[in-house]
């Protein structure tokens, strides 16, 4: 079970990991244990409660250290494996609903009204003696345009997933360069999203482009249909 690391105030288990082994093929090298994580507590909306965990050894060498109350540092061990989590197959439908709700929320435009207490427009009028500083015409300073030299601000991952789904509704195939230009996000962040949401075409007519994974294509099609019906 996974618990809080605060020993002074212990909390209930957050989740538990289930290891499944086929006893009939336990000696078979190709038969590997199956790992599943279940969240504790009641479900929250369409949030998946079960996750499949894929174990791999493709990771940067790391170690675990601890520090005592006297400031002494000790190495507890080395990290040999890592786990990649994804919604369990039995939770895919609820996960699709969650993604659909996020997409619809992103597409819904909200209007905000701001009340201006000082309505005399004083801030909009040039103050006396400032007329000489107002530049107009060809000498007006140009606003810097977006480019590779400007640092891109990373958006929230959930918001970016919704934007990616919307882009793949517009067209099924995109190159990495096109997606970076469309989203104005850091290249590594876009690559991480593509690794989870898309597959890369190594050959064929769409060689060098990305397209949504089959499970997300279904979600995108359902969302597009619901939008047309509404």
C-alpha positions in Angstrom: 0.0 0.0 0.0 1.1 3.6 -0.6 0.9 5.8 2.5 1.9 9.3 3.5 5.6 9.7 4.4 4.8 11.8 7.5 5.3 9.5 10.5 4.1 12.1 13.0 0.6 12.3 11.4 0.0 8.9 9.7 -2.8 9.0 7.1 -4.8 6.2 5.5 -3.6 4.3 2.4 -3.8 6.3 -0.8 -3.6 3.3 -3.1 -2.6 -0.3 -3.3 -0.6 -2.2 -6.0 -1.7 -5.6 -7.1 0.8 -8.1 -8.6 -0.8 -10.8 -10.7 1.3 -13.9 -11.6 0.1 -16.9 -13.7 1.1 -20.0 -11.7 0.9 -22.2 -14.8 3.6 -20.2 -16.5 5.7 -19.0 -13.6 8.8 -20.6 -15.0 8.3 -19.2 -18.4 10.7 -16.3 -19.1 8.1 -14.6 -21.4 5.5 -14.6 -18.6 6.1 -11.4 -16.6 4.0 -10.2 -13.5 1.2 -7.8 -14.2 1.0 -4.8 -12.0 -2.3 -2.9 -11.3 -2.7 0.1 -9.0 -6.1 0.8 -7.3 -6.8 4.2 -5.7 -8.3 4.1 -2.3 -11.5 6.0 -1.3 -14.6 6.9 -3.2 -14.4 7.7 -7.0 -14.5 11.3 -8.0 -16.6 11.8 -11.1 -15.2 10.0 -14.1 -11.6 9.9 -12.7 -10.2 6.3 -13.3 -9.8 4.3 -10.2 -7.6 1.5 -11.6 -4.4 1.9 -13.6 -2.2 -0.5 -15.5 1.5 -0.3 -14.6 4.1 -1.2 -17.2 7.5 -2.0 -15.7 10.7 -1.2 -17.6 14.4 -0.7 -16.9 14.8 2.2 -19.3 15.6 5.0 -16.8 18.4 7.2 -15.7 20.5 5.6 -12.8 19.1 6.9 -9.5 19.5 6.1 -5.8 17.4 6.7 -2.7 19.0 8.7 0.2 17.7 9.5 3.7 18.8 12.0 6.3 18.6 11.5 10.0 17.7 14.1 12.6 21.4 14.6 13.3 22.0 15.4 9.6 23.6 12.1 8.7 22.9 11.1 5.1 22.7 7.4 4.2 22.0 5.7 0.9 19.0 3.3 1.2 19.2 1.7 -2.2 19.2 2.0 -5.9 16.3 2.3 -8.3 16.4 -0.5 -10.9 13.0 -0.2 -12.5 10.4 2.3 -13.4 6.6 2.1 -13.9 4.6 3.9 -16.6 0.9 4.2 -15.7 -2.2 4.4 -17.9 -5.9 3.9 -17.2 -6.9 0.3 -16.9 -8.8 -1.1 -19.9 -12.0 -1.5 -17.8 -11.8 2.3 -17.0 -11.2 3.5 -20.6 -14.9 4.5 -21.0 -14.9 6.6 -17.9 -11.5 8.1 -18.9 -13.0 9.0 -22.4 -15.9 10.7 -20.6 -13.4 12.7 -18.5 -11.5 13.8 -21.5 -14.7 14.7 -23.3 -15.8 16.8 -20.4 -12.5 18.6 -20.4 -12.7 19.3 -24.1 -16.2 20.6 -23.9 -15.2 22.8 -20.9 -12.3 24.2 -22.9 -14.5 24.9 -26.0 -17.1 26.7 -23.9 -16.4 30.4 -24.0 -17.1 32.4 -20.8 -17.7 36.1 -20.8 -16.5 38.2 -17.9 -17.8 41.7 -17.0 -15.4 44.0 -15.0 -16.8 47.0 -13.3 -14.5 50.1 -13.6 -14.9 52.2 -10.5 -13.1 55.2 -12.0 -15.3 55.9 -15.1 -14.0 59.3 -16.0 -11.5 57.9 -18.4 -8.5 59.7 -16.7 -6.2 56.9 -17.4 -7.0 56.9 -21.1 -6.3 60.5 -21.6 -2.7 61.7 -22.1 -1.5 63.8 -19.1 -0.3 67.4 -19.7 3.3 67.5 -21.0 3.2 64.0 -22.3 2.0 64.7 -25.9 5.6 65.0 -27.1 6.2 61.4 -26.1 3.4 59.9 -28.1 4.8 58.2 -31.2 2.7 57.5 -34.2 3.1 56.7 -37.8 6.2 54.9 -39.3 8.3 55.8 -36.2 6.0 53.8 -33.9 8.0 51.1 -32.0 7.2 47.7 -33.3 5.9 45.1 -30.9 8.3 42.1 -30.9 6.9 39.1 -32.7 6.9 35.6 -31.4 9.9 33.6 -32.4 12.3 30.9 -31.3 14.3 33.5 -29.3 11.4 34.1 -27.0 10.9 31.8 -24.0 7.6 29.8 -24.4 5.4 29.5 -21.3 4.4 26.0 -20.5 0.6 25.4 -20.1 -1.2 23.1 -17.8 -1.0 19.5 -19.1 -4.7 18.9 -18.9 -5.4 22.1 -20.9 -2.8 21.1 -23.4 -4.4 17.6 -23.9 -7.6 19.3 -24.7 -5.9 21.6 -27.2 -4.1 18.6 -28.9 -7.4 16.8 -29.3 -8.9 19.9 -30.9 -6.0 20.1 -33.3 -6.3 16.5 -34.4 -10.0 17.1 -35.0 -9.0 19.7 -37.5 -6.7 17.4 -39.3 -5.6 13.8 -38.5 -1.8 14.2 -39.1 0.7 16.7 -37.8 4.4 17.1 -37.7 6.3 18.0 -34.6 7.2 21.4 -36.0 3.6 22.2 -36.9 2.4 21.3 -33.4 5.0 23.5 -31.8 4.0 26.4 -34.0 0.3 25.9 -33.3 0.5 25.5 -29.6 3.5 27.8 -28.9 4.8 25.3 -26.3 8.3 24.1 -25.5 9.5 21.3 -27.8 10.2 18.8 -25.0 6.7 19.3 -23.5 5.1 18.7 -26.9 7.2 15.5 -27.4 6.1 14.2 -24.0 2.4 14.8 -24.9 2.9 13.1 -28.3 4.5 10.1 -26.6 1.3 9.5 -24.5 -1.4 10.5 -27.0 -0.1 9.7 -30.5 1.8 7.2 -32.7 4.5 8.2 -35.1 4.3 7.2 -38.8 7.7 5.8 -39.9 6.5 5.0 -43.4 3.6 5.4 -45.9 1.9 8.5 -47.2 2.0 10.2 -43.8 5.6 9.4 -43.0 7.1 11.8 -40.5 3.8 12.8 -38.9 1.9 12.0 -35.7 -1.7 10.7 -35.4 -3.9 10.0 -32.4 -3.8 6.5 -30.8 -6.8 4.4 -31.7 -8.4 4.8 -28.2 -8.2 8.6 -28.5 -9.4 8.7 -32.1 -12.7 7.2 -30.9 -12.9 9.9 -28.2 -12.2 12.6 -30.7 -14.8 11.3 -33.1 -17.4 11.1 -30.3 -16.6 14.6 -29.2 -16.9 15.9 -32.8 -20.3 14.2 -33.2 -21.7 15.6 -29.9 -20.5 19.1 -30.9 -22.4 18.8 -34.2 -25.6 17.5 -32.6 -25.6 20.4 -30.0 
